């Protein structure tokens, strides 16, 4: 099998996490309620895909590849808003200081064809995994994530 040189880093990160229990070949949709604290996934126009929609409280690791054609960011937000319903401001982004939202942490904008890893201590609650670059959230770049 031939892998482009620029994809080697992405393949390595996802393969490493796959060995820790996440299945990178399985990219469930929002209706899939797989549970894992080792989550692989990707961002692209206009979607956030992850290998699990639930985790147990504690350490959760996200290995996320940017398979889009432009830079994206990956925010883990704890929120009381329904998925896709965070109110947007005039710049077509939401205010990250808005009441009802806590940005737990993020992978800042990163280049296409690269993967990044983010490890967090998450408490029980409802989270939204998303991109808050202008217009991206409104175009569907969000995914509900539940920590039990």
C-alpha positions in Angstrom: 0.0 0.0 0.0 1.3 3.4 -0.9 0.9 6.4 1.5 1.7 9.9 0.5 4.6 11.4 2.5 2.4 14.3 3.8 -0.1 11.7 5.2 2.5 9.7 7.2 2.1 11.8 10.4 -1.7 11.6 10.2 -1.5 7.8 9.7 1.0 7.4 12.6 -1.1 9.3 15.1 -4.3 7.6 14.3 -2.6 4.1 14.2 -1.0 4.8 17.6 -4.3 5.6 19.2 -6.0 2.6 17.4 -3.6 0.4 19.3 -4.9 2.0 22.5 -8.4 0.9 21.9 -10.0 3.3 19.5 -11.0 2.0 16.0 -10.1 4.5 13.3 -11.8 2.5 10.6 -15.1 3.1 12.3 -16.3 6.7 11.9 -19.8 6.6 13.5 -22.4 9.2 12.8 -24.3 11.3 15.4 -26.7 8.4 16.1 -23.9 6.0 17.1 -23.3 5.9 20.9 -19.9 4.1 21.0 -18.1 4.6 24.3 -14.3 5.2 24.4 -11.9 7.4 26.2 -9.5 7.1 23.3 -11.2 9.0 20.4 -10.0 9.3 16.9 -11.6 11.5 14.3 -11.4 14.2 11.7 -12.5 17.7 10.8 -13.3 18.7 7.3 -15.7 21.0 5.5 -18.4 20.9 7.1 -18.2 18.0 9.6 -16.7 16.8 12.8 -16.5 13.0 12.8 -15.4 10.9 15.9 -15.0 7.2 16.6 -17.1 7.5 19.8 -19.9 9.8 21.0 -19.5 8.9 24.7 -16.7 8.5 27.3 -16.4 7.8 31.0 -15.5 10.7 33.2 -11.7 11.1 33.5 -8.9 11.3 31.0 -10.1 11.5 27.4 -7.7 11.6 24.5 -8.8 13.0 21.1 -6.6 12.3 18.0 -8.0 14.5 15.3 -6.9 14.8 11.7 -7.7 17.7 9.4 -8.9 16.1 6.2 -10.4 19.3 4.9 -9.0 21.6 2.2 -8.5 24.6 4.7 -7.4 25.0 8.3 -9.8 24.1 11.1 -9.8 24.2 14.9 -11.1 21.6 17.3 -12.8 22.9 20.5 -14.1 20.8 23.3 -17.0 22.8 24.9 -19.2 22.0 27.8 -22.6 23.5 27.0 -26.2 23.6 28.0 -27.2 24.4 24.4 -28.6 21.8 22.1 -26.1 20.6 19.4 -25.9 23.2 16.6 -27.9 25.8 18.6 -25.2 27.9 20.2 -26.2 31.5 19.3 -23.9 33.2 16.8 -22.7 36.8 16.7 -22.5 39.2 13.8 -19.1 37.6 12.7 -20.8 34.2 12.3 -19.0 32.8 15.3 -20.2 32.3 18.9 -18.7 34.3 21.8 -16.5 31.8 23.7 -17.3 33.7 26.9 -21.1 33.3 26.4 -23.1 32.1 29.4 -23.9 28.4 29.0 -20.6 27.6 27.3 -17.3 26.6 28.7 -14.5 26.1 26.3 -12.6 23.3 28.1 -9.6 23.3 25.7 -8.8 23.3 22.0 -6.5 22.4 19.2 -6.0 25.8 17.6 -6.2 26.1 13.8 -3.9 23.6 12.1 -2.9 22.8 8.5 -4.6 20.3 6.2 -3.3 16.7 6.3 -2.0 16.9 9.8 -3.2 15.3 13.0 -3.1 16.7 16.5 -3.7 15.1 19.9 -5.6 16.7 22.8 -5.8 14.9 26.2 -8.2 16.3 28.8 -9.7 15.5 32.2 -13.4 15.6 31.6 -16.2 15.5 34.2 -19.7 14.1 33.5 -21.8 16.3 31.3 -22.8 17.2 27.8 -20.1 18.6 25.5 -20.0 19.7 21.9 -16.9 19.1 19.7 -16.7 21.9 17.2 -14.9 24.4 15.0 -15.6 28.0 15.8 -13.9 29.6 12.8 -16.2 32.1 11.1 -19.0 30.2 9.4 -17.8 26.7 10.2 -20.1 26.0 13.2 -23.2 27.3 11.3 -22.2 25.0 8.4 -22.4 21.9 10.6 -19.0 21.5 12.1 -20.1 20.2 15.5 -20.7 16.9 17.2 -22.4 16.1 20.5 -20.2 14.2 23.0 -21.5 12.9 26.4 -19.2 12.1 29.4 -20.8 9.7 31.9 
